[in-house]
C-alpha cells in the first residue's frame, strides 16, 4: 500500500488535530501524479456516456454531475484507498475500524453555477438541538485536473462542522467566518468532515473539473443510498485490510447489472 514515509507519527497526529479543528486538512502532492492522469483518462468515457443519458435534470445543480465510479481498474486501487497516511487521519477523526462506503466523482462543466451552501449529511440526532456530535462521516477528495480558480473550486467555511447548521450560517452571514476557495492539483488530497458548510462554484472553462470522493464512516454508520458495488472476482483479489474496509458493500456478479441511475440524490443538508 502507499507509504506514509513523508509523515511520522507525530506529524500525522498533528494533521489529525488540524482536521479535527478546521474540519479539513490537505496533503499536497500526496498521490502519484501518473496515477491521477490514468484516472483522468479512464474517467473521460464515463463522463461522456453519463452525459449521453441525461435528460436535462442534472443531479448536483446546473451542469454539475455526480457519477459513481466502477470498482475496477484503475479506480479500484488499494494504494489509494488503503493509503497509510490518509487512513491514519481518518481513524483520528472517526475512530478505529472505519468503513469505506463511497467511490464517486463530482464534475462541474462550463455553465455550472454556485451551489447553495450545504452539508453532505444530516445531523445524527436532529432532536438534540444546539449540539453537534464528533465526526462520523468523511470525504477524501482529490481532483483529476490541476484546478484553477476558474474551474469551480470547492468553497468551505472552516470550523463549521462543529457548529449546528444554523450557527454556522449565522456566522457566515455576519462575516465572522469566510467561505474559503480550496484549489487542488492532481496528487493533492483533502480529507474533510462532510458537515463543514461548503458549496461548489462555477466552472467557467471548457475543461470538466472532476473531483473524486472516497467516503469513509464510523464502523456502525450505514447510509443505504451510498455504496460501492464490488464484483465478486474483484473481491477475491482484495487484501484482508481491503476486504475489511469494504465489508458492508454489496458484492455483485457483474458491474453490467448496475442500476441505471444514481440513488444518492439527496445530498444537501
C-alpha atoms as one frame of an Amber mdcrd trajectory, in Angstrom:
protein
   0.000   0.000   0.000   1.045   3.642  -0.349   3.554   4.622   2.296   3.212
   7.317   4.923   7.006   7.781   4.900   6.567  11.517   4.350   4.936  11.775
   7.762   5.995  10.367  11.095   3.543   9.536  13.893   3.842  12.988  15.456
   3.149  14.733  12.144   0.154  12.506  11.418  -1.271  13.234  14.858  -0.854
  16.976  14.206  -2.599  16.657  10.837  -5.433  14.790  12.534  -5.757  17.542
  15.118  -5.829  20.159  12.360  -8.600  18.256  10.583 -10.485  17.986  13.857
 -10.259  21.743  14.460 -10.806  23.044  10.909 -12.985  20.278   9.506 -10.420
  19.577   6.800  -6.750  19.018   6.105  -4.840  18.924   2.802  -1.930  16.668
   1.912  -0.116  18.299  -1.005   1.423  16.147  -3.770   0.425  13.019  -1.873
  -0.905  10.641  -4.535   1.278   9.831  -7.592   0.564  12.238 -10.411   0.838
   9.466 -13.012  -1.980   7.582 -11.277  -4.134  10.692 -11.384  -3.501  11.012
 -15.121  -4.574   7.375 -15.610  -7.744   8.010 -13.592  -8.471  11.118 -15.671
  -8.075   9.177 -18.914 -10.387   6.413 -17.686 -12.950   8.934 -16.417 -13.449
  10.738 -19.754 -15.551   7.997 -21.424 -17.554   7.556 -18.206 -18.472  11.242
 -18.271 -19.294  11.133 -21.989 -21.529   8.102 -21.549 -23.197   9.600 -18.464
 -23.953  12.864 -20.273 -25.414  10.976 -23.242 -28.076   9.546 -20.893 -29.052
  12.837 -19.263 -32.411  14.473 -19.897 -31.594  17.922 -18.580 -32.024  17.002
 -14.907 -28.508  17.491 -13.522 -28.099  15.717 -10.206 -25.961  18.297  -8.381
 -27.090  21.591  -9.901 -26.798  23.192 -13.321 -24.143  21.422 -15.428 -22.802
  19.624 -12.361 -22.826  15.833 -12.201 -22.315  13.185  -9.519 -21.089   9.898
 -11.006 -20.325   6.742  -9.046 -17.056   5.186 -10.215 -16.975   1.476 -11.065
 -14.967  -0.681  -8.688 -12.499  -1.829 -11.322  -9.107  -0.727 -12.631  -7.852
   1.950 -12.411 -10.363   3.172  -9.807 -10.210   0.113  -7.509  -6.701   0.980
  -6.355  -5.660  -0.146  -2.863  -2.638   2.150  -2.999  -5.142   4.992  -2.682
  -7.972   3.685  -0.502  -5.564   1.891   1.845  -3.083   4.774   1.953  -1.466
   4.705   5.394  -1.330   8.460   5.976  -4.903   9.029   4.838  -6.217   6.174
   6.973  -4.266   7.437   9.977  -6.084  10.784   9.748  -9.408   9.072   9.001
  -9.053   6.951  12.137  -8.083  10.015  14.172 -11.436  11.544  13.208 -13.912
   8.647  13.113 -12.191   6.059  15.290 -10.555   2.728  14.639 -12.079   0.265
  12.215 -13.675   2.721   9.732 -15.771   1.635   6.754 -15.159   2.685   3.156
 -18.607   3.413   1.753 -18.260   5.589  -1.339 -16.231   5.877  -4.559 -17.585
   8.594  -6.806 -16.956  11.915  -8.535 -18.435  15.410  -8.747 -17.867  17.252
 -12.019 -18.938  20.815 -12.823 -18.886  21.738 -16.507 -18.972  25.113 -18.212
 -22.286  26.726 -17.318 -22.323  25.412 -13.763 -23.358  27.811 -11.014 -22.865
  28.371  -7.295 -24.480  25.668  -5.234 -26.407  26.595  -2.135 -24.260  26.421
   0.975 -24.838  22.994   2.456 -23.600  19.942   4.311 -23.379  16.458   2.843
 -25.104  14.708   5.740 -27.865  15.498   8.228 -27.153  15.554  11.979 -27.163
  12.156  13.637 -29.657  13.349  16.267 -31.708  16.287  14.896 -33.776  16.408
  18.090 -30.602  17.224  20.076 -30.945  20.911  19.261 -27.962  23.168  19.707
 -25.401  20.367  19.753 -23.150  18.590  17.267 -21.518  15.184  17.634 -17.910
  14.245  16.884 -17.109  13.370  13.257 -18.922  10.371  11.819 -18.547  10.652
   8.039 -15.618  11.884   5.960 -14.870  12.659   2.339 -11.391  12.127   0.931
 -11.306  14.341  -2.166  -8.768  14.628  -4.964  -9.084  16.211  -8.437  -8.309
  14.679 -11.821  -7.089  18.039 -13.194  -4.880  20.815 -11.938  -7.626  23.064
 -10.643  -7.617  26.808 -11.194  -9.910  29.411  -9.646 -11.835  29.469 -12.932
 -12.620  25.727 -12.800 -15.134  25.860  -9.975 -13.171  25.165  -6.804 -14.773
  23.951  -3.599 -15.575  26.681  -1.041 -15.725  25.837   2.653 -16.140  27.631
   5.975 -13.539  26.178   8.324 -14.703  25.009  11.732 -18.408  24.938  10.887
 -18.532  21.138  11.204 -18.501  21.668  14.976 -21.494  24.015  14.882 -25.132
  23.442  14.107 -26.102  24.459  10.587 -27.989  27.477  11.915 -24.986  28.638
  13.953 -22.629  28.206  11.015 -24.888  30.046   8.578 -25.315  32.920  11.053
 -21.542  33.264  11.343 -21.124  33.264   7.555 -23.853  35.873   7.133 -22.294
  38.038   9.855 -18.859  37.793   8.235 -17.416  36.073  11.311 -16.255  33.152
   9.188 -15.467  33.246   5.481 -16.067  30.807   2.673 -12.563  29.873   1.538
 -11.783  28.693  -2.001  -9.758  25.490  -1.993  -7.719  24.784  -5.129  -6.036
  21.419  -5.563  -3.671  19.975  -8.154  -3.516  16.384  -9.313  -1.951  14.481
  -6.439  -3.261  16.767  -3.692  -5.666  15.139  -1.233  -8.233  16.830   1.012
  -9.721  14.954   3.987 -12.839  16.650   5.358 -15.772  16.235   7.691 -18.812
  16.313   5.389 -20.685  18.616   7.810 -18.426  21.590   7.121 -20.591  24.192
   5.370 -19.498  24.383   1.745 -20.572  24.812  -1.857 -19.380  24.213  -5.393
 -18.594  27.256  -7.539 -18.968  27.882 -11.296 -16.612  26.266 -13.774 -16.195
  28.960 -16.435 -13.704  26.995 -18.558 -14.190  24.454 -21.324 -12.450  21.794
 -19.226 -14.524  19.496 -16.982 -13.347  19.526 -13.351 -13.782  16.003 -11.912
 -13.292  15.722  -8.151 -13.122  12.190  -6.754 -14.590  11.330  -3.373 -13.685
   8.251  -1.354 -16.060   8.130   1.588 -15.210   6.704   4.998 -17.503   6.491
   8.008 -17.597   5.163  11.541 -17.938   1.406  11.626 -21.605   1.484  12.675
 -22.875   4.081  10.185 -24.827   2.961   7.128 -26.409   5.273   4.554 -28.258
   2.966   2.165 -28.220   5.423  -0.737 -24.402   5.263  -0.891 -22.411   2.109
  -1.564 -19.702   0.534  -3.711 -20.783  -2.421  -5.828 -17.881  -4.877  -5.834
 -17.614  -7.603  -8.492 -17.122 -10.992  -6.867 -13.994 -11.675  -8.934 -12.509
  -8.385  -7.723 -13.482  -9.112  -4.108 -11.393 -12.287  -4.179  -8.284 -10.261
  -5.072  -8.571  -7.771  -2.189  -6.164  -7.729   0.717  -7.538  -8.630   4.160
  -7.442  -4.932   5.036  -9.252  -4.014   1.830 -11.970  -6.591   2.492 -12.393
  -5.240   5.995 -12.649  -1.614   4.841 -15.222  -2.589   2.195 -17.046  -5.171
   4.334 -20.517  -3.598   4.247 -20.710  -3.051   0.489 -22.714  -5.305  -1.845
 -20.842  -7.997  -3.776 -22.262  -8.452  -7.283 -21.610 -10.937 -10.041 -21.087
  -8.232 -12.646 -20.989  -4.450 -12.849 -23.079  -4.788 -16.005 -26.026  -5.328
 -13.683 -25.564  -1.873 -12.158 -28.624   0.332 -11.607 -29.428   2.645 -14.494
 -29.342   5.799 -12.361 -27.777   7.164  -9.210 -29.582   6.509  -5.939 -27.656
   9.186  -3.999 -29.946  12.090  -4.833 -30.494  13.865  -1.504 -27.075  15.388
  -0.889 -27.535  18.861   0.590 -28.463  19.451   4.238
